[in-house]
């Protein structure tokens, strides 16, 4: 691919519109998913179910929306990210709508678990993977900005869900959220484009010289990447971290209610995670560009462990709010840094596919963690064991990152033998 002339510099580099599309997709997808804690008590009451069995709804959805990246990532590398993101937003909306129509907890498993799980799984990795190709110098910041949609969605959507549940009931709340997901999610997904070369641009908006072919993205094949020591270590760290990663998203609200916090205040704790998460994605993503993304990821694991230690000794609203904000900061930094670190390690040729394989680690942890925490509560009437286990898991993840080699690996070009 080559250009006949140098395109004039646009006022706004198109990569930032791709970031805006990815922001909206993560806002809608994860914002809708993280409303689950606001619905937990209603589902438990209406279906006469245990906390563990209701928590399994979220675990199944989480397993799918991270595990499906192993399929959606390579498809995005081959077919483009926009179509996958649009399909994902439609599935997310339909899953929420059908969850509102469910007549049993099994039907909620199918509607929410499959709909929201498949929807976010189709859209998340392709959208985030597309952003990585549009930036080099500011990749950490751009990636953080894109996935800050998760933080803003966590800030906005659970309180919105609580208001809708209070006003109309949980079924109608799911219907409203589903329609919102389709309209906003699909509309903004149209901004996502796979590669700056399709517009005759270079990453970061750097000018392209007339008649000079645009470079093909270089990097590892998926097979080469997953056989490397660096990938294996990163995968193991993510598995351990993810056992406790989403426990607060499902159980912080019921924990607060169990300790006498008013329902309206309890649901705002999820919003505090969102505030912290947004701050972490904005500021820690850019900081990681300067301090080194591998060291920054290690710091995120350690930070989440320290924040969870605050939860272990907190019962009042303000202490829980402090935990929620601190945890959100480090969780947001983790989500922002991870895709950019994959690009650093393995290049851009198959970045979506490699991210998709890596996120299966989070899928397995998410399948186990929130539901296990719920069943542990059903057995002991306490969340102390899940919280302590989550602290230990993050410390193990930090240790694994510390053991990985510090020097950068050489990026392979297409066709280079492993």
Secondary structure, DSSP 8 states (H G I E B T S, - for coil): ---SS-----SS-HHHHHHHHHHHHHHHHHHHHTTHHHHHHHHHHHTT--HHHHHHHHHHHHHHHHHTHHHHHHHHHHH-HHHHHHHHHHHHHHHHHHHHT-SSHHHHIIIIIIIIHHHHHHHHHHHHHHHHHH-STTHHHHHHHHHHHHHHHHHHHHHHHHHHHHHH-HHHHHHHHHHHIIIIIHHHHTT--S-GGGGT--GGG----TT-------B--HHHHHTSHHHHHHHHHHHHHHHHHTHHHHHHHHHHHHTT--HHHHHHHHHHHHHHHHHIIIIIHHHHHHH-HHHHHHHHHHHHHHHHHHHHT--SHHHHHHHHHHHHHHHHHHHHHHHHHHHHHHBSTTHHHHHHHHHHHHHHHHHHHHHHHHHHHHHHS-SHHHHHHHHHHHHHHHHHHHHS--S------TT---
